[in-house]
Amino acid sequence: MKGRLLTQSPPRRTGISLATRAAAVGAVALAVASLQPFTAHADSRSTRVVGGTTAAQNEFPFMVHLSMGCGGALYKKDVVLTAAHCMDRSGPNTGITVTAGVNDLTSSSAIKVKSTKVKVATGYDGTGKDWALIKLARPIDKPTLKIATTDRYNRGMFTIAGWGDTREGANTGTTKLRKATVPFVADRTCKRHYGNRLVSKEELCAGWQSGGIDTCQGDSGGPMFRKDDAGKWIQVGIVSWGDGCARTGVPGVYTEVSHFAKDIARAANAL
């Protein structure tokens, strides 16, 4: 089953969210020690619900929550970058409420802005090209998240964050932003599970071989990011899809932002 979407249809990913990954907080130290990156010799240990912690207020000020149950990041002060599978279509759209400026969605300090227009990636048909832009009714005075324009940052460790489900199939989400760290997974390794379902030129994978840390339903559209050479956050992926969440031997699949950087820039300028 595909979809990491909480309520929108059609979904592309199901699974277990960042909040779930933090459910066993007391066991984090022990469990993290046993996490393994994907290697040529995959083990068969059970998935561990570990990792993931509550993000500090203003730790990721570019993060936004979308009213249909997805995440996103501020590409510009008045433009949000998210996943295409969170949207219905391109065109005028005033039905999305974007929440920003807080980690707790119930906070009275939350900034709420309506959408005016949506641009879904040209040619998006549910496979690859999973990106979209939302034009906002007014700018949000928060830092934006730079996106990668080359694949040089498609390696190492990535940060994931979102308000998604607390366990696979929960369909409830969480009100507090969670964060976790996952390693890059090479295409050849990722294809051991996904085969030709992975669109290698347009998607990249990340996750722990032993499972336990992953994005999930409700995290769709949120950024996967890391530090660039200058020590600044840079977005390398968009939460897209995967089989389940945090399962052993099943990495998450993310839109490869650098592949679409020029298209995203042109679309944002045209909104």
PyMOL commands that set and color helices and strands:
alter all, ss='L'
color gray80, all
select helices_A, chain A and resi 18-21+25-34+84-86+151-153+187-197+257-270
alter helices_A, ss='H'
color red, helices_A
select strands_A, chain A and resi 53-54+63-66+70-76+79-82+91-92+97-100+111-120+132-136+146-147+157-162+178-185+203-206+223-227+233-241+252-256
alter strands_A, ss='S'
color yellow, strands_A
deselect
rebuild
show_as cartoon
